[in-house]
Each structure stands twice: as C-alpha cells, then as structure tokens.
C-alpha cells in the first residue's frame, strides 16, 4: 500500500482529485513519474524552487491544469482544430509537460536554449511520451524563423511587453499568446495588441492570472 508521502500514482491521483482535477490512472502515473524525475534532477540542477514533490504539485503543476481549462473554454474556440503551440523558455517543462498530459490538442513545441534543461525535457518525454510534444534545443529566434504559431504560452520567458514585440508577426491570423502571471495584464493603447481573455485563480490564497492577447489587424486604427 502506498504511504501518504509516496510520490505514487495513487497518491498523486488522490491529491489532484481533491484539488478538483480528476486524472485517469495513466495520467496520474505519468505525473508521478514526472514529479519524481523533477525532484531527482532538481537536487543537481535547481530546476524549480520547490524542494518537495507535493510543493511542486500544488505550486506549479496545478497551474497547468487550470491552464488546460482556460484554453478549452476561452482560447480554443478561436483557433484551428489542431493548433500549433509554442512554449517559449520551457525550463523544467512548466507549464508544458503537465499541460500535455491533460490537453493534447494539435502540436506542442517546448523551446529551451539551456542544454541541461533540454536534456531533462527530452528524458521526461522519452520515459513518458506525450502526443505531438517535442523539444527544440536552441534560441527562440532560431526556432521562430520563417514559422508561425496559432498559440504561444509563456510563464516567465521575458517581460510581457517585450515578449509581445518579440513574437510580433509570428502568430497566425487570430493567433493568441497566453501569459501565466502574478498580476493581471491590461491592454494598452500604445500596444499593437488587444486583450482577448483573462482568468483569475488562487494558489494558497494568492491570485494568479492567465491573460491572452492577439495582434490588432493592420487596418485597425490605433488609439
């Protein structure tokens, strides 16, 4: 029998269900494996601030599950049936790896320039394959060259206004960029972007936000 502190599929599944995110046993097994690898590698590489898998689950993983719901309800209706998604500056695979365990629409690219982190991401995917989920090792500028995405997600790749400029013209028409943020991001008249959706949720009593933007059409007058 699994002990309450074990990072086992059964314990992980119970904790996720209590948090409002029921998982299949296959999903729970993948997540338990990812958390175990994350903690093992974290002792050598400092991938995340959490030092215990339960803290990582509560403080980091559940973000991905909230994000899955936000994408399904607020973002996907405006995108193609099989969207191309880029996750820039993927780091330890957050939000991408847990997200793809429960949301597998289209293709998903985790873009990371740091070698050790891309080795970690590739190790996770080798052990726990996720549908149409891939790792690109290199700079985002290289990856984006002559390409466009339907959806871009970013946790902390660079300040949000800088990132909007950075990805400009790398989104398909009506494509969107979603920020995971500790504050609500607001559309500004000086930006060539308009806000499309926002969602607030709480983690340990602290507000967090998803904020989505899309480029304004060239013909739309600027305020």
C-alpha positions in Angstrom: 0.0 0.0 0.0 1.3 3.5 -0.9 2.3 5.7 2.0 0.7 9.2 2.1 4.1 10.8 1.4 5.0 8.5 -1.6 5.1 10.1 -5.0 3.0 7.2 -6.4 0.3 7.3 -9.0 -2.4 6.5 -6.4 -1.3 9.3 -4.0 -0.9 11.9 -6.8 -4.3 10.9 -8.3 -6.0 11.4 -4.9 -4.4 14.8 -4.3 -5.3 16.0 -7.8 -8.9 14.9 -7.4 -9.1 16.8 -4.1 -7.9 19.9 -5.9 -10.7 19.5 -8.4 -8.7 17.8 -11.2 -9.6 14.1 -11.6 -7.0 12.2 -13.6 -7.0 8.7 -15.2 -4.6 6.2 -13.7 -2.4 6.6 -16.8 -2.3 10.4 -16.4 -1.6 10.0 -12.6 1.2 7.6 -13.4 2.8 10.0 -15.9 2.5 12.9 -13.5 4.0 10.9 -10.6 6.9 9.9 -12.8 7.5 13.5 -13.9 7.4 14.7 -10.4 9.9 12.1 -9.3 12.3 13.0 -12.1 11.9 16.7 -11.4 12.8 16.2 -7.8 15.8 14.0 -8.6 17.2 16.4 -11.2 16.4 19.4 -9.0 18.9 18.3 -6.4 21.6 18.7 -9.1 20.3 21.5 -11.3 18.0 23.7 -9.3 15.2 23.4 -11.9 12.5 24.8 -9.6 12.2 26.4 -6.2 10.1 23.6 -4.7 12.1 21.1 -2.8 9.3 18.5 -2.2 7.1 17.0 -4.9 4.0 17.9 -3.0 5.0 21.6 -3.1 5.8 21.3 -6.8 2.3 19.8 -7.4 0.5 22.5 -5.5 2.6 25.5 -6.5 3.4 24.6 -10.2 1.6 21.6 -11.6 -1.9 22.8 -10.8 -1.2 25.9 -12.8 -1.1 23.7 -15.9 -4.4 22.1 -15.1 -6.1 25.4 -14.6 -4.5 26.5 -17.9 -6.0 23.5 -19.7 -9.4 24.6 -18.7 -8.7 28.2 -19.8 -7.5 27.0 -23.2 -10.5 24.8 -23.8 -13.1 27.3 -22.7 -11.7 30.7 -23.7 -9.0 30.2 -26.4 -9.6 27.1 -28.5 -12.9 28.3 -30.0 -11.0 31.0 -31.9 -8.2 28.7 -33.1 -7.9 25.9 -35.7 -8.9 22.4 -34.8 -5.3 21.3 -34.4 -3.4 24.4 -33.2 0.4 24.7 -33.4 1.5 25.8 -29.9 4.9 27.1 -28.8 6.1 27.2 -25.2 9.0 29.6 -25.1 11.6 29.2 -22.4 10.2 25.9 -21.2 12.8 25.4 -18.4 11.7 22.4 -16.3 8.7 21.7 -18.6 6.2 24.0 -16.9 3.5 24.5 -17.9 4.1 22.3 -20.9 4.6 18.7 -19.6 1.7 18.6 -17.1 -0.5 20.6 -19.6 0.0 18.0 -22.3 -0.9 15.2 -20.0 -4.5 16.6 -19.9 -4.7 18.8 -23.0 -3.4 17.3 -26.3 -4.8 19.4 -29.0 -2.6 19.9 -32.0 1.2 20.0 -31.7 3.3 21.5 -28.9 6.9 22.7 -29.0 8.9 23.3 -25.8 11.7 25.8 -26.8 14.6 26.0 -24.5 18.2 27.3 -25.0 19.9 25.8 -22.0 21.4 22.4 -22.7 20.9 20.7 -19.3 17.2 21.7 -19.3 16.6 20.4 -22.8 18.3 17.1 -21.7 15.9 16.9 -18.8 12.9 17.6 -21.0 14.0 15.0 -23.6 14.5 12.5 -20.7 11.0 13.1 -19.5 9.5 12.7 -22.9 11.5 9.5 -23.6 10.1 7.9 -20.5 6.6 9.4 -20.6 5.8 10.1 -24.3 3.1 12.8 -24.8 1.2 13.2 -28.0 2.8 15.5 -30.6 5.0 17.1 -27.9 8.6 18.0 -28.9 11.7 19.8 -27.6 13.7 22.3 -29.5 17.2 23.0 -28.2 18.3 26.5 -29.2 17.3 30.1 -29.0 13.8 31.1 -29.7 14.9 33.4 -32.5 16.3 30.3 -34.4 13.1 28.3 -33.7 10.7 31.0 -34.8 12.5 31.9 -38.1 10.0 31.6 -41.0 7.4 30.0 -38.7 4.1 30.9 -37.2 2.1 29.6 -34.3 -1.6 29.6 -33.5 -0.9 29.8 -29.8 2.1 30.8 -27.7 2.3 30.2 -23.9 4.8 31.9 -21.6 5.4 31.7 -17.9 8.4 34.0 -17.4 10.4 33.9 -20.7 10.8 37.7 -20.7 8.7 40.8 -19.6 5.3 40.6 -21.2 5.5 43.7 -23.3 8.9 42.8 -24.6 7.6 39.3 -25.5 4.7 40.8 -27.4 7.2 42.7 -29.6 9.5 39.6 -29.8 6.8 37.4 -31.3 5.1 40.0 -33.4 4.3 38.6 -36.8 5.0 35.1 -35.6 1.3 34.4 -34.9 -1.3 33.2 -37.5 -4.3 35.5 -38.0 -6.4 35.4 -34.8 -3.5 33.5 -33.1 -3.0 34.2 -29.4 -0.4 34.5 -26.8 -1.2 33.5 -23.2 0.8 34.7 -20.2 0.9 33.0 -16.8 1.2 35.9 -14.5 1.1 37.0 -10.9 -0.7 40.2 -11.9 -3.5 41.0 -14.3 -2.1 42.3 -17.6 -4.1 45.0 -19.3 -4.3 46.1 -22.9 -2.7 49.5 -23.5 -3.4 52.0 -26.3 0.3 52.1 -27.3 0.4 48.3 -28.0 -0.5 46.7 -31.3 -2.2 44.0 -29.3 -5.7 43.6 -27.8 -6.7 41.6 -24.8 -9.0 38.6 -25.7 -9.4 36.8 -22.3 -8.4 36.9 -18.7 -8.9 34.4 -15.9 -8.0 34.7 -12.2 -7.5 31.7 -9.9 -5.9 31.3 -6.5 -3.0 29.3 -5.2 -2.7 29.2 -1.4 -4.7 32.4 -1.2 -2.5 34.2 -3.8 -4.1 35.4 -7.0 -2.7 34.2 -10.3 -3.8 35.1 -13.8 -4.0 33.9 -17.4 -4.0 36.8 -19.8 -4.4 36.3 -23.6 -3.7 38.8 -26.4 -3.9 38.8 -30.1 -2.4 41.2 -32.7 -4.6 44.0 -33.9 -5.2 43.9 -37.6 -3.1 46.2 -39.7 -6.1 48.2 -40.7 -7.4 48.7 -37.2 -6.8 52.3 -36.1 -4.5 52.7 -33.1 -5.9 54.6 -30.1 
